[in-house]
């Protein structure tokens, strides 16, 4: 296979685009896709104060480098979940990457916030991935809001978005479907949230990381076995192999045709309260994260 | 001998001959979108020939949490 742009030997085949690229041309393609996702969905500009949630995996570190190469000033924010071995590896990977590239890096330690995930796992009788996600979303938003950032970016990619859309559609969850997309606008104490990798698959991000020599965490979280999204991704990968480009179609057509209908349907939802403890938005008197913290303190 | 290293498990698989990457992926029951096929410092597209010697590394790309 030859590179579509320069005719050299291709290193990357992209069936969904009916094309292939050599290494240098692939890097150009990748950066253009990130930039296109940012502009098409009006995610942010170079004037915005931007913080990126960084786990140490390929998506967040790959995005961090891409945004830096595109000329954006980004602050990295890592959450240390206090999971033995796993969290230490993730944190050291993020800190080493940021030091190498001269990127401002903040670490929030969940042990210091009264929410070490191993203790949460012992006390909470729910799937730990869901609880851990809630804790991370709360603290990413809270840090961004309290530190005056305009935009909070995450490394969610097209596969993540398609799998989430598939899960939400299986349940016809109107509230989640109305809120899904590459941009969630700022509202009250919710900072604007964006997903600049919304046009790129996990494969494409992994290729970018390999070609750029990014040293990212390869091991899975020791608590993530059987996470439902992994199963959904496998189903979607089967469909994508039979019909290349299907994932992008599924997601883009939802954003264009489906999401507006769900947004209209949930407009009459009651407004969120302020959590009685932390003051951040909550559907109940006390937010889920503060309730978990209380449970651990009891 | 062609040595195949599965990075996720460290498992080593050996074949006397593998014609192409797509043949290797079929033998391993993997999709081309699920893994990077790495030889040295380069990535191999499904149509690339492999032959009778060398080391190929297989890196899974799907996040697992």
Interface residues (C-beta under 8 A of the other chain):
Chain A: X1 X10 X11 X12 X13 X15 X20 X23 X57 X58 X59 X129 X159 X160 X201 X202 X203 X205 X206 X207 X210 X211 X218 X220 X221 X223 X224 X227 X230 X233 X237 X240 X241
Chain B: X7 X8 X31 X32 X33 X34 X36 X38 X42 X43 X44 X45 X46 X47 X48 X59 X61 X62 X63 X64 X65
